[in-house]
Amino acid sequence: MLFLVTGTHTGSIPVRVSLWDSEPDLGDWPEIVEASLIPHGDGGLWPWGETHVVEFPLPAESYRVRWNSRAMDEGAADAGVEFGDPSPDSYELMLW
C-alpha cells in the first residue's frame, strides 16, 4: 500500500496515474519520490475520509512507483481552496 501526501489539505487536487512499460524520464517535476510496490489486487485512490474509490488495474506482480509533485508548498500554504476550485499543486503517480 502507498500513502500519498499532497500539499492542499481540502478541495479538488489534480492527480494523474500512469502505467509505463519501462522506467519513464524524470521530466520537469521539481519533487520526486520513488518506492517499490507489490500490489495485492487492483490499484485505487481513496481520498482521505472518503468512501469513493477510483480503481485501476495493476496486471504485474511488482512495480517501481514514482510520486511526482509540483507546487506542494504552495498548496500547503493556501488553506482557502474550496471543492471544485483549482488547487495550486498537482501530482502524478507513475508505475512501471
Secondary structure, DSSP 8 states (H G I E B T S, - for coil): ------S--SS---EEEEE-SS----TT-SEEEEEEE--SS-EEE--TT----EEE---SS-EEEEEEEESHHHHHH-TT--TTS--S-EEEEEE-
